[in-house]
Amino acid sequence: MSGIFRQLLGWPGWRAPPAQWQINMLEVWARYWLLFVFGVGLLLYFPYLGLRPLRFEEGRRALQVLEMLDGGAWWHLKFIGTPYINKPPFTPWLMAAVAGSRGVLDEVSVRLPGVIAALAGALSAGAAALVLAPRDRTVAALTAGLAFLCSVQILLKARIGETDVTATALCGMALALWLHGRARRRFGLALWLGITALLACAAMTKGPIPIMFSALPMIVLPLLERKPRDAVAAVVVIVLAHLPMLAWVWSNRLDAGAAHWVNEMRLGGEIGGDNQLSRLLHLSDLPLAVLYQLPFLPAAVALAVARVDLPRERRWVVDALLLAAVPMSVLTTILPIGRTRYSMPATWPLAVMAGLWISMNWRRLYFAHFIIGAGLTIAVVVQLVQIVVTDGRTSGQRQLRADVEAFSVVMKSLPPGPMPVVWDRDHMNENILVYGHRKMFELRRDELDCQVASGYLVAGASDIAVMEASPNWVKVEPLSDWGALYRRVQETPTRDCKPRFAPA
């Protein structure tokens, strides 16, 4: 095995020069790097954005947006009438803004903020590389932008209406401003305010953990350089950036205890699990987190290896990007409740590192061109599989589309107003409920005889037996195999009580 590895390292192709046509082509691309990166982002992420029905946590976000647009729950988030405190509200705010501008809350409105964030993250990575590169800056900008767009982790997550890509892009843009100030040796008030605003939005997207990716170089690097004033300024900015999120947490304190926030901050083990070291350290997620940083990761690693050959005044750039990428990636992957996707903010500094290394070697190494070509090829293949082969075209997705459209037709035929839902949370499919296109609220099993404004309710399959045993409701029609629509029996007496989560 060692002999094969030695032969692989000694392969002359690693040091082969590129062909002249490759150099000329990359020069043309780099000349228009902004348009090129923007165009690649459009082609990779925007086609058929609304083709696939809602999945994963998209329905949960969309139902929060419905509560915002119809009930004004902008600060105290609600999910089918119940308080929702698992995530701060910035991502639902973005979705609500898109839905408001488009006039409809659908799959595109839910997913567009993440796609725009991916594009913004790529352009900011390119802008940072443009400032930091010692030469061939447009090549660095082009490659950094492509490296972010073509990262496997971004490819798999950007077209899903979740928080990860948005938080990654916001932290990357904040780090880009800080790197710009370092490179120019000038931090004005406007720059610090911009960094504060971006980090505050990131904290309001996914909490404080993603911010630490960008915060580490801002604090640690000045300390290593014996510039405590710069470190203190960074600490103040980071603390200020957390104030909106802390205000949100404080205002929701009555809806959650300390155990909830410990779990959300990833400070404790799995609920119900043991505390053995093998249980707490998710070592199996670390290789996958590394794999998700491909295909431009080798270029970033090459820059880290070449750091010792750089002029001393240029090494801080590599140090800052490594501090932003490595420590938190390891910690968020292997610590309690760690997951591979929590390392996503490392994608941005690694993309900038890839752009810098390629800009230093593209004229003399074919391998630099190979990485770009391989990255674009992998990105195209991944998106072709996702968009052309799977999105909305598998038998399961076609059946789900038929189910939600039938549910939408049923809901449109009923009188307007909030709809009660009786569905055990462990079995609930929130994505289906969104297609009712109206506010919904949870009706508990012991509230079936309470007075509700609606004469109908939706029950999930897990609660059909409960509904059949209730004399207050009668089944009107089944809703595929996931639930049924019920109508109140008018002659049945009701208690003088109001369901806990019914709208005011």
C-alpha positions in Angstrom: 0.0 0.0 0.0 2.8 2.4 0.8 4.5 1.7 -2.5 1.3 2.5 -4.4 0.9 5.7 -2.4 4.5 6.6 -3.2 4.0 6.0 -6.9 0.9 8.1 -6.8 2.7 11.0 -5.2 5.5 10.6 -7.7 3.3 10.7 -10.8 4.7 13.3 -13.2 1.2 14.4 -14.1 0.9 16.3 -10.9 3.7 18.7 -12.1 2.9 18.7 -15.8 2.3 22.1 -17.3 -1.0 23.1 -18.8 -1.7 23.4 -22.5 -1.7 26.9 -23.9 -5.4 26.6 -24.8 -6.2 25.9 -21.2 -4.4 29.0 -20.0 -6.2 31.1 -22.7 -9.6 29.7 -21.8 -9.2 30.3 -18.1 -8.0 33.9 -18.8 -11.2 34.6 -20.7 -13.3 33.1 -17.9 -11.4 35.1 -15.3 -11.8 38.3 -17.1 -15.6 38.1 -16.6 -15.4 36.1 -13.3 -18.4 37.9 -11.8 -20.7 37.0 -14.7 -19.3 33.5 -15.0 -19.9 32.7 -11.3 -23.3 34.2 -11.4 -24.2 32.3 -14.6 -23.0 29.0 -13.2 -25.0 29.6 -10.0 -28.1 30.2 -12.0 -27.7 27.0 -14.1 -26.8 24.8 -11.1 -29.5 25.9 -8.6 -32.4 27.7 -10.2 -34.0 25.2 -12.7 -37.2 23.5 -11.7 -37.0 24.8 -8.2 -40.6 24.2 -7.5 -41.0 20.8 -9.2 -40.4 18.6 -6.1 -43.0 18.7 -3.3 -41.9 20.1 0.0 -39.7 17.7 2.0 -37.7 17.4 5.3 -38.3 20.5 7.4 -39.6 22.7 4.6 -43.2 22.2 5.6 -42.4 23.3 9.2 -40.9 26.5 7.9 -43.8 27.2 5.5 -46.3 26.7 8.2 -44.4 29.3 10.3 -44.6 31.7 7.4 -48.4 31.1 7.1 -48.6 32.1 10.8 -46.6 35.3 10.0 -48.6 36.3 6.9 -52.0 35.5 8.3 -51.6 35.9 12.0 -48.7 38.3 12.6 -46.5 35.8 14.4 -43.2 37.4 13.3 -41.3 37.4 16.6 -43.0 34.6 18.5 -43.0 31.9 15.9 -45.9 29.5 15.7 -46.2 26.1 14.2 -49.9 24.9 13.8 -50.7 27.3 16.6 -48.1 26.0 19.0 -45.0 28.1 20.0 -41.9 27.2 17.9 -38.5 27.9 19.5 -36.2 25.4 17.9 -34.8 28.0 15.4 -34.7 31.8 15.3 -36.9 33.5 12.8 -34.6 34.9 10.1 -35.1 32.1 7.6 -38.9 32.3 7.8 -38.7 36.1 7.5 -36.8 35.6 4.2 -39.4 33.1 3.0 -42.2 35.5 4.0 -40.5 38.3 2.1 -40.3 36.1 -1.0 -43.9 34.9 -0.7 -45.1 38.4 -0.2 -43.3 39.7 -3.3 -44.5 36.8 -5.4 -48.0 36.7 -4.0 -47.9 33.0 -3.2 -46.4 30.7 -0.6 -45.2 27.7 -2.6 -42.1 25.5 -3.1 -40.2 28.3 -4.9 -40.9 30.8 -2.1 -39.6 28.3 0.5 -36.5 27.4 -1.4 -35.5 30.7 -3.1 -33.8 32.2 0.0 -31.3 29.3 0.2 -30.5 29.4 -3.5 -29.9 33.2 -3.3 -27.7 32.6 -0.2 -25.6 30.1 -2.2 -25.1 32.6 -4.9 -24.3 35.4 -2.4 -21.8 33.1 -0.7 -20.1 32.3 -3.9 -19.8 35.9 -5.0 -18.5 37.0 -1.6 -15.9 34.2 -1.7 -14.8 35.5 -5.1 -14.6 39.0 -3.8 -12.5 38.0 -0.8 -10.1 36.0 -3.0 -9.9 39.0 -5.4 -8.7 41.2 -2.5 -6.3 38.6 -0.9 -4.6 37.1 -4.0 -1.1 38.4 -4.5 -1.4 38.0 -8.3 -3.8 36.8 -11.0 -6.6 38.1 -8.8 -9.4 37.5 -11.2 -8.4 33.8 -11.5 -8.5 33.6 -7.7 -12.0 35.2 -7.6 -13.3 32.9 -10.3 -12.0 29.8 -8.7 -13.1 30.7 -5.2 -16.7 31.4 -6.4 -16.8 28.1 -8.3 -15.3 26.2 -5.4 -18.2 27.4 -3.2 -20.9 26.6 -5.7 -19.5 23.2 -6.6 -19.0 22.0 -3.0 -20.9 18.8 -2.5 -22.4 20.0 0.7 -23.8 23.2 -0.9 -25.0 21.2 -3.9 -27.0 18.9 -1.7 -28.5 21.5 0.6 -29.0 24.8 -1.3 -32.2 23.7 -3.0 -33.8 22.7 0.3 -35.6 25.4 2.3 -33.5 25.0 5.5 -31.2 27.2 7.5 -27.7 25.8 6.8 -26.7 27.5 3.5 -28.1 30.8 4.6 -26.1 30.8 7.8 -23.0 29.7 5.9 -23.3 32.5 3.4 -23.9 35.1 6.1 -20.9 34.0 8.1 -18.8 33.9 5.0 -19.8 37.5 4.0 -18.9 38.7 7.5 -15.5 37.1 7.3 -15.0 38.6 3.8 -15.5 42.1 5.3 -13.1 41.4 8.1 -10.5 40.0 5.7 -11.0 43.1 3.5 -10.2 45.3 6.5 -7.1 43.3 7.4 -5.8 43.4 3.9 -6.4 47.2 3.7 -5.1 47.6 7.3 -8.1 49.8 8.0 -11.3 49.1 10.0 -13.8 51.9 9.9 -17.1 52.1 11.7 -19.0 51.2 8.6 -17.0 48.0 8.2 -17.6 46.9 11.8 -21.3 47.7 11.5 -21.5 45.6 8.4 -19.8 42.7 10.1 -22.1 43.0 13.1 -25.2 43.1 10.9 -24.2 40.0 9.0 -23.3 38.0 12.1 -26.5 39.1 13.8 -28.5 37.8 10.8 -26.5 34.5 11.0 -27.3 34.2 14.7 -31.0 34.9 14.0 -30.8 32.1 11.4 -29.2 29.2 13.2 -27.9 30.4 16.6 -24.4 31.1 17.8 -22.5 28.0 16.6 -22.0 29.0 12.9 -20.7 32.4 14.0 -17.8 30.8 15.8 -16.4 29.7 12.4 -15.8 33.3 11.5 -15.2 34.6 15.0 -12.2 32.4 15.7 -9.8 34.2 13.2 -11.2 37.6 14.2 -10.2 37.0 17.8 -7.3 34.5 17.8 -5.2 36.0 15.0 -4.9 39.5 16.6 -4.0 37.7 19.9 -1.2 35.7 18.2 0.0 38.9 16.7 -0.1 40.7 20.1 -2.7 43.2 19.0 -5.2 42.9 21.9 -7.1 46.0 20.8 -8.1 44.4 17.6 -9.1 41.2 19.4 -11.2 43.2 21.9 -12.9 45.1 19.0 -13.8 41.7 17.5 -15.2 40.4 20.8 -17.4 43.5 21.2 -18.7 43.1 17.6 -19.5 39.4 18.2 -21.3 40.1 21.4 -23.3 42.9 19.9 -24.2 40.5 17.0 -25.8 38.1 19.5 -28.0 40.7 21.1 -31.0 40.3 18.7 -30.9 36.5 19.2 -30.6 36.8 22.9 -33.6 39.2 22.9 -35.6 36.6 21.0 -34.5 33.8 23.4 -35.5 35.9 26.4 -38.9 36.8 25.0 -39.5 33.1 24.4 -38.2 31.9 27.8 -41.6 30.9 29.1 -42.0 28.4 26.2 -38.8 26.5 26.9 -36.7 25.4 29.8 -32.9 25.2 30.2 -32.9 21.6 28.9 -34.2 22.8 25.5 -31.5 25.4 25.1 -28.8 22.9 26.1 -30.0 20.6 23.4 -30.3 23.3 20.8 -26.7 24.5 21.6 -25.5 20.9 21.1 -24.1 20.9 24.6 -25.6 17.6 25.8 -25.8 14.0 24.7 -28.7 12.5 22.9 -31.9 12.4 25.0 -32.3 8.9 26.3 -28.9 7.9 25.1 -25.9 6.8 27.2 -22.9 9.0 28.0 -20.2 6.6 26.8 -17.4 8.3 24.9 -18.2 6.2 21.9 -21.7 7.6 22.0 -20.8 11.2 22.5 -18.1 11.4 19.8 -19.5 11.0 16.4 -16.2 10.0 14.8 -17.9 8.3 11.9 -19.3 11.7 10.7 -15.8 13.3 10.4 -14.8 11.5 7.2 -18.1 12.4 5.6 -17.7 16.0 6.6 -14.3 16.0 4.8 -15.8 14.2 1.7 -18.6 16.9 1.5 -15.9 19.6 1.0 -14.8 18.1 -2.3 -14.0 18.6 -5.2 -11.9 21.7 -4.5 -10.6 20.5 -1.1 -7.2 19.3 -2.5 -6.4 22.9 -3.6 -7.2 24.2 -0.2 -5.0 21.6 1.4 -2.2 22.4 -1.0 -2.3 26.0 0.1 -2.0 25.0 3.7 1.0 22.8 2.9 2.6 25.7 0.8 2.2 28.2 3.7 5.8 27.8 4.8 6.9 28.9 1.3 4.9 32.1 1.4 6.4 35.4 2.4 5.9 36.0 6.1 3.7 39.0 5.5 1.3 36.8 3.4 1.0 33.9 5.9 -1.7 35.5 8.0 -4.2 34.9 5.1 -3.7 31.2 5.3 -3.8 31.2 9.1 -7.0 33.1 9.2 -8.8 30.9 6.7 -7.5 27.7 8.5 -8.8 29.1 11.8 -12.2 29.7 10.2 -12.3 26.2 8.6 -10.7 23.5 10.7 -11.3 23.8 14.5 -15.1 24.3 14.5 -15.5 21.7 11.7 -13.9 19.1 13.9 -15.8 20.2 17.0 -19.2 20.4 15.4 -18.8 17.1 13.8 -17.7 14.9 16.7 -19.1 16.6 19.7 -22.4 15.6 21.3 -25.3 15.7 18.9 -22.8 16.5 16.2 -23.8 16.1 12.5 -22.0 16.4 9.2 -24.0 19.3 8.1 -22.9 21.4 11.0 -19.5 21.8 9.4 -20.9 23.6 6.4 -19.6 27.1 7.3 -16.1 25.7 6.6 -17.0 25.6 3.0 -16.5 29.3 2.5 -12.9 29.7 3.8 -11.9 26.5 2.1 -13.3 27.9 -1.2 -11.2 31.0 -0.8 -8.1 28.9 0.0 -8.7 26.9 -3.2 -9.0 30.1 -5.2 -5.8 31.5 -3.8 -3.8 28.3 -4.5 -5.0 27.9 -8.1 -4.3 31.6 -8.8 -0.7 30.9 -7.7 -0.2 27.8 -9.8 -2.5 27.9 -12.8 0.1 29.0 -15.3 2.5 26.2 -14.4 0.5 23.2 -13.2 -2.1 21.3 -15.2 -3.5 20.0 -11.9 -4.9 23.4 -11.2 -7.0 23.3 -14.4 -7.9 19.7 -13.6 -9.4 20.6 -10.3 -11.6 23.3 -11.9 -12.8 20.9 -14.7 -13.4 18.1 -12.2 -15.3 20.5 -9.9 -17.6 21.7 -12.6 -18.1 18.2 -13.9 -19.1 16.8 -10.5 -21.4 19.7 -9.9 -23.2 19.2 -13.2 -23.5 15.5 -12.6 -24.9 15.9 -9.1 -27.4 18.5 -10.2 -28.5 16.5 -13.2 -29.2 13.5 -11.0 -31.1 15.7 -8.5 -33.0 17.9 -10.9 -33.5 15.8 -14.0 -33.6 12.3 -12.6 -35.1 12.5 -9.1 -36.8 15.8 -8.4 -40.6 15.2 -8.8 -40.1 12.2 -11.0 -39.9 9.2 -8.7 -43.0 7.2 -8.1 -43.1 8.3 -4.4 -42.9 11.9 -5.4 -45.5 11.6 -8.1 -47.8 10.0 -5.5 -47.1 12.7 -3.0 -47.8 15.4 -5.6 -51.1 13.8 -6.4 -51.9 13.6 -2.6 -51.1 17.2 -1.9 -53.0 18.5 -4.9 -56.1 16.5 -3.9 -55.8 17.9 -0.4 -55.5 21.4 -1.8 -58.7 20.9 -3.8 -60.6 19.6 -0.7 -59.4 22.6 1.4 -60.5 25.1 -1.2 -64.0 23.6 -1.2 -64.4 24.3 2.6 -65.4 27.6 4.3 -62.4 29.9 4.9 -60.8 30.1 8.3 -58.3 28.3 10.5 -58.4 24.5 10.3 -58.0 22.2 13.4 -55.5 19.3 13.1 -55.5 16.2 15.1 -52.3 14.4 14.4 -49.7 12.8 16.6 -46.5 14.8 16.3 -44.3 11.7 16.0 -46.2 10.7 12.8 -47.2 14.1 11.5 -46.2 15.1 7.9 -46.0 18.9 8.1 -45.2 19.1 4.4 -48.7 17.9 3.4 -50.5 20.4 5.7 -48.9 23.4 3.9 -50.9 22.6 0.8 -54.1 23.4 2.7 -53.1 27.0 2.1 -54.6 28.2 5.4 -53.7 28.6 9.0 -53.9 25.4 11.0 -53.8 24.7 14.7 -53.3 21.7 16.8 -56.4 20.2 18.5 -55.6 17.9 21.3 -57.4 14.6 21.8 -59.0 15.8 25.0 -60.3 19.0 23.2 -62.5 17.2 20.6 -65.7 18.3 22.4 -64.6 21.9 22.8 -66.1 24.7 20.8 -64.2 25.5 17.6 -65.0 28.0 14.9 -64.5 25.5 12.1 -67.0 22.8 11.5 -64.3 20.6 10.0 -60.9 19.1 11.0 -58.1 17.2 9.5 -56.9 14.0 11.3 -53.7 12.1 10.6 -53.8 8.3 10.0 -52.3 7.8 13.5 -55.4 9.4 15.1 -58.1 7.8 13.0 -59.0 5.4 15.8 -59.4 8.3 18.2 -61.6 10.2 15.9 -63.8 7.2 15.2 -64.4 6.8 18.9 -65.5 10.5 19.3 -69.2 11.2 19.0 -68.5 14.8 18.1 -67.1 14.2 14.7 -68.0 12.1 11.6 -65.7 11.2 8.7 -66.5 13.1 5.5 -63.9 11.6 3.2 -60.5 9.9 3.4 -57.3 11.9 2.4 -55.4 9.3 0.5 -53.6 6.9 3.0 -52.3 9.7 5.4 -55.5 11.0 7.0 -59.1 11.9 6.7 -61.4 15.0 6.8 -64.0 15.1 9.6 -67.2 17.3 10.1 -68.6 18.2 13.5 -71.9 16.5 14.4 -74.2 19.4 15.1 -76.5 17.7 17.5 -73.7 16.6 19.8 -73.3 18.9 22.9 -69.9 20.6 23.4 -68.1 21.8 26.5 -67.6 25.5 27.1 -63.9 25.4 26.5 -61.5 26.8 24.0 -58.7 24.8 22.5 -55.3 25.9 23.8 -53.8 26.6 20.4 -56.8 28.0 18.6 -56.2 31.5 17.0 -57.6 34.4 19.0 
